[in-house]
Amino acid sequence: MAPKPVAPTADPGARSSAPPPLQPEQYDRYRRHLILPEIGLEGQRALLDARVLLIGAGGLGCPTAQYLAAAGVGTLGLVDFDTVDASNLHRQVLYGTRDVGRPKVEVAAERIAAMNPDVVVDQHRVQLTSENALGLFAEYDVIVDGTDNFPTRYLSNDACVLLGKPNVHGSIFRFDGQATVFDARHGPCYRCLYPEPPPPGAVPSCAEGGVLGVLPGLIAMIQATETVKIVTGAGDPLYGRLLQYDALRMEFNEFRLKKDAECPVCGTSPTVTALIDYEGFCGVPVEAEPAVEFGIVSAADVQARRDAGEEFLLLDVRDPDEWETAHIEGATLIPLSELEARRGEIEAFRDRPVVVQCHHGPRSEKACAQLVRAGFTKVENLTGGIEAWSLTVDPDVPRY
């Protein structure tokens, strides 16, 4: 049996107990919804009265917002503190070239307003934190998580559990995506599936690993569909079911998820009863290795040293496919994952200058620390990586 439409959860005084009747132009706009027995007039009125909060206005948030706005969700909240970057445009479909540099929530609100005048957009140009999450979430019926980092995913999950909100989850990486609905009232939460975050740096971000531009659209449509189902009570939401998608094989797989009785936030004896420090929770373990000191150098300084004839090793620790896309002439490629095994190839530079470079900087920092611990004495990190090289030294080196 399909669940009843989601009940409003915001201040009752701010919302009428009975939504107003549809206007003639709304009958025209939502006609194809109205003739669906599973939605009909009651479901469409529930959509118009619904309040949905989207965490992230990026690859997943953009198409999710578009479809929910087209469906007539009355209030969409957008949480994102970022501005539009040119590298966003191949997948974040609410934005265009002329929007580069503008706040994402501002541009998204303009596009949605042009799509459907029935939709009110709440712009939250803030970073989601433990201090503001509960206050933000409390004003909405459904939370849609389209974030790309683990601290925010755990934060969103815990806030949803504490407030009793459905969490429509989606994630993407390279050619793979997944979607589910976490709701501790109906099944497991995110922590039931992932009790502990992966070690820092173990899972590259899309900025480091890349993502197929069309992939977020498909996962976002699943998130939008699940949101509409939750609001209207139609069908069976993905409670306790994880849908995984492989774009290269064009293959879907479904996995059953079980609620963990020992879950620290939704289990029988929860130990997480308030929001915590999620950066710390997902960060470096307490018993981390001592900090390692190494130098930093800008792309411009590296070029100046090259022009002056200085001899040094420029070590690229990205993956081979990234090297094929773009590389700095004269660099030596040894992926970070192979550096330990292949260190003998650069042994001649143990006491000579080594400049390490990756895409943006995080992987090269790890490589620098690894080399210093191995006894290399003149190690420097090229801050900003090949991205900085393209922007400040050689624009002919492609950005990706």
Sequence and secondary structure as in RCSB ss.txt:
>XXXX:A:sequence
MAPKPVAPTADPGARSSAPPPLQPEQYDRYRRHLILPEIGLEGQRALLDARVLLIGAGGLGCPTAQYLAAAGVGT
LGLVDFDTVDASNLHRQVLYGTRDVGRPKVEVAAERIAAMNPDVVVDQHRVQLTSENALGLFAEYDVIVDGTDNF
PTRYLSNDACVLLGKPNVHGSIFRFDGQATVFDARHGPCYRCLYPEPPPPGAVPSCAEGGVLGVLPGLIAMIQAT
ETVKIVTGAGDPLYGRLLQYDALRMEFNEFRLKKDAECPVCGTSPTVTALIDYEGFCGVPVEAEPAVEFGIVSAA
DVQARRDAGEEFLLLDVRDPDEWETAHIEGATLIPLSELEARRGEIEAFRDRPVVVQCHHGPRSEKACAQLVRAG
FTKVENLTGGIEAWSLTVDPDVPRY
>XXXX:A:secstr
         S GGGS SS     HHHHHHTHHHHT TTTHHHHHHHHHH EEEEE SSTTHHHHHHHHHHHT SE
EEEE   B  GGGTTT TT  GGGTTSBHHHHHHHHHHHH TT EEEEE S   TTTHHHHHTT SEEEE   SH
HHHHHHHHHHHHHT  EEEEEEEBTEEEEEEE TTTS  HHHH SS   TTSS  HHHH B TTHHHHHHHHHHH
HHHHHHHT S   BTEEEEEETTTTEEEEEE    TT TTTSSS S  S   HHHHTS  TT       EEE HH
HHHHHHHTT   EEEE S HHHHHH   TT EE  GGGTTTTGGGGGGGTTS EEEE SSSHHHHHHHHHHHHTT
 SSEEEETTHHHHHHHHT TTS   
